[in-house]
Amino acid sequence: MRISNKALLACVSTLAFANGVPIPQPKIDLLKVAGDATRLDLTLPTFTNPTRVTNPLFPVSNQASVVFTGTVDNKPFRTEVTLLPYTRIVTWNGIRIEALVSQYVAYSAGRAEEVAYDLYAQADDGSVWYLGEDVSDFRDGQIYTKEGTWLAGKDGPPAMIMPGRPRVGDSYRPENMPGIAFEEVTVTSIDHVYDGPLGPIRGSMLGRELHADGTTESKTFAPGYGEAFTGSGGDTEALALAVPADRLQEPVPADLRMLTNGALQVFDEVGKKDWAAAVRSAHAIDVAWQRFVNTTMPKSIKPILHSAIAALQAAVGKQNMQGARQAAIEAARWSLDLQLRYRPVAEVDLARFDLWAAQVLVDVAAKDFGAVNGDMFTLTLIRDRLLGALDADVAQNLNVHLGELMTATGDQKLPLARKAAESLRQLVAEAGRAR
């Protein structure tokens, strides 16, 4: 389709006019917020190439997969952030902005607790803007609220999530809709040295974030990684690993493969009650870990994986079927995270999918309907990451078996849920062999 010169000029004029137009600001009565003199997000930016994010402090277009660890409410906390293989158009003030879609999944005590699909775009001045989020909070495997969901152009204006050139004293609001979502960040340092996953990261930015309830927390953004640390009181969420930033151009070490494959072997052997084989596999895992533990790896994953392997050894020694299978899943999960440094993200996500299908089997055996339902939701989240990465026939069959699992969980028919999970695991195994 050809665009006339007149139409093209009209489009350019609209964009040029948009730049510098004041953004309406909500009235804030009960919070001590920053004054306009320090705010960087008061005028409408221009978006010419919005999905090419070059801002080093929020490099979302170059973040294939990120893992965070921490503690929230005295429970172990894990987050997976994944750039999804599609974009979305957001219309704001008559301007259509193409946005990247990033999937955020937070796990508390091993179960999905919060899921968000976040929309980001970079303006021409290098600032990155938040165009909305679709939030789901889970309880007992069910969505119990979507509080915090918003979309620019529908619920209010976009919000700046990272300035193009931040300076100490600058302020901006990553979320600017009181009553739905509100955060205000004030920059406190731009030359911080952050103790990153694999060593110090210079040129990091520190910020103090104000929330709608008047509480604050500290945030750290590291060049090449983006948001790296969030902390308030005893709650922390810290960057554990990011690719491609931490990627290595090397094959997966044999010992690391053994940790993952051996854990899955234990899972299957325990399921067959072949305890002698499980003891041998658990011993082989321990030997591989003793060799691998002294290699360079992300510092926060190392103790977690160590504990998972120890729990696996103990459960196998006691012939505790449920405990051994759960520990095997955890050991495989954290060793898979380390494999992100060597393997394509889609391959790792496919293996993660298999682990959650295995989790269904554990939760079916425990007759935990809520947990099985939560597992099903988590499988759909990982499926979204795999869009376009699977062979068409594999993708179709995966959706068929996932649909069977959805029906089984909805009807609370655990034997059918187990059958669907076994079919999913078989499909993943065949897809893995075909790669």
Number of C-alpha atoms within 10 A of each C-alpha: 3 4 7 9 9 9 10 11 11 12 13 13 11 14 17 13 13 18 14 12 12 12 15 11 12 10 8 10 7 9 12 9 17 17 8 11 10 16 17 18 24 19 14 20 25 20 22 15 14 21 20 17 21 18 22 18 25 26 19 28 20 17 20 20 24 23 22 21 22 22 17 18 11 12 13 17 23 24 23 18 21 24 21 19 15 13 15 13 13 21 15 16 10 11 16 13 22 21 24 26 25 25 21 20 23 21 18 18 14 12 19 24 22 19 24 21 20 21 24 29 29 34 23 16 13 20 24 28 25 23 30 27 22 16 20 19 18 19 15 16 21 16 16 11 13 15 13 18 17 22 19 18 17 11 12 18 22 27 25 28 23 27 23 20 13 19 16 15 15 19 28 25 26 22 24 20 21 13 9 13 16 17 21 22 28 24 21 19 17 19 14 17 16 20 14 20 19 14 11 13 18 15 16 24 25 24 22 18 21 21 18 18 10 12 10 17 16 18 22 24 25 27 19 22 25 21 22 26 21 19 17 13 10 10 16 20 22 23 26 25 29 26 21 19 16 18 16 14 8 9 10 15 11 10 20 21 18 21 29 24 19 25 29 21 18 27 26 17 19 23 17 12 13 13 19 13 16 26 19 14 24 27 14 17 25 21 14 18 18 13 11 16 15 9 8 9 17 19 14 18 19 17 12 17 22 17 14 21 24 15 19 29 22 16 20 25 14 12 18 15 19 19 16 26 26 21 25 32 25 24 27 27 22 19 23 22 25 24 22 26 22 19 17 14 21 19 19 19 20 20 20 19 22 23 21 24 28 25 21 29 25 23 20 20 13 12 13 16 19 16 23 30 23 22 25 24 20 19 20 16 16 19 18 13 20 19 15 12 13 17 12 11 9 14 17 12 14 19 15 15 20 23 15 19 29 20 15 21 23 13 11 17 14 22 14 18 28 23 17 24 25 18 20 25 21 14 17 19 14 12 16 12 7 8 8
